[in-house]
Amino acid sequence: MYKKLGDDSHFSDKNIFIYFGINQTMKNPDSILSKNTLDKDDIIALLELDEKDSLKLFAKATEVKSKSVGKITYFRGLIEFSNHCSKNCLYCGIRAGNEHTHRYELDDESILYAAQFAYDRNYASIVLQSGEISSTRFIDRIDNLIKKIKELSDNKLGITLSVGEQSYETYKRWFDSGGHRYLLRVESSTPELYNRIHPQNAHHSFDVRMEALQNLKKIGYQTGTGVMIGLPWQTTEHLANDLLFFREFDVDMVGMGPFIEHSETPLYEYRNTLLPLKQRLHLAFKMIAILRIIMPDINIAAATALQAIDPMGREKAIRYGANVIMPNITPTTNRKNYQLYENKPCIDEGADDCVSCLEKRIEMAGDSIGYGKWGDSRHFYERMKNAGIFTSEAE
Ligand code: SF4
């Protein structure tokens, strides 16, 4: 049974109100949270908890996090090195069709400088992120940068890549050069919803996205994905399916946050159908907490979009189950141009300013910072051990 939020007279193809499932026989959260395995109905019931009852969910997630991955937050220095993109995702501010975005691409020297910054400050890991480009020049360049970053850090800096769908051969080449984690968000694991938020063509295919994720796993990357929370047309059942997808796909890392509409994108047309931002944020916290409970040993990133709604959004996510934060170490002058959504935080701050405020806030959230440690996904090592590939533990 689903309840539609909004007035019936507005329900048309152009103005569709979000449907959120209402579990008419709402179960007691205590009885759900005491179960060993949560099914879809349990997850839907938890997603529909009000603010008061969700405190029980958050407390349980805090407890599970402490027992499984410890009260440690790991840093990944985020380098958004280019906002050129060949794709046209309907929600994204840097989509190829947005002519108002000032395009930039950092030169190698600036990227290596940022990597050195992360290494010198003992972050232990960086993320190289950009729009999706698949030219030979781009592929060669990433390969070269991975090798140079490994060289400058005496092989010590961990490298996460987040540069979209690429061929199996490209993923393998970058893996062999030293990339060992890869983030490729699925945005929604429901094909119908995925298709509504992407153009209908072969360049934006749900099946290709799934195949790319499978390839990353097959090659041996710690594989990360994620979804947006509060999309137009999204229901609690969609979100429950997303969480079940993470579990079934056996992901190692997840980064997910609230959908924030961007005025220069086609989805902006549906802004009046969305949940208020604060409710999207609350739903995102519940998603993180449930995920920590159903997948205790994965890495969960506190996405920057959480902070765009609440200045303490990432730190609250840390308290509710997340264990990774990606301080933005992109040179400040380029940061304002990498806006997948609007009002993105920290775009005027230097990398140092960001870190000193983050340190204090993470301590306030009850965690210490895992300086000097890769903080790899424990789930990944268990997965590899079970497959007879590794015998060592996560560092
Ligand atoms: S979401 Fe990613 S792939 Fe899609 S347009 Fe934005 S940067 Fe490009």
Residues whose N, C-alpha, C, O or C-beta is under 5 A from the ligand:
A	BS01	SF4	C85 K87 N88 C89 C92 I94 R95 S130 G131 E132
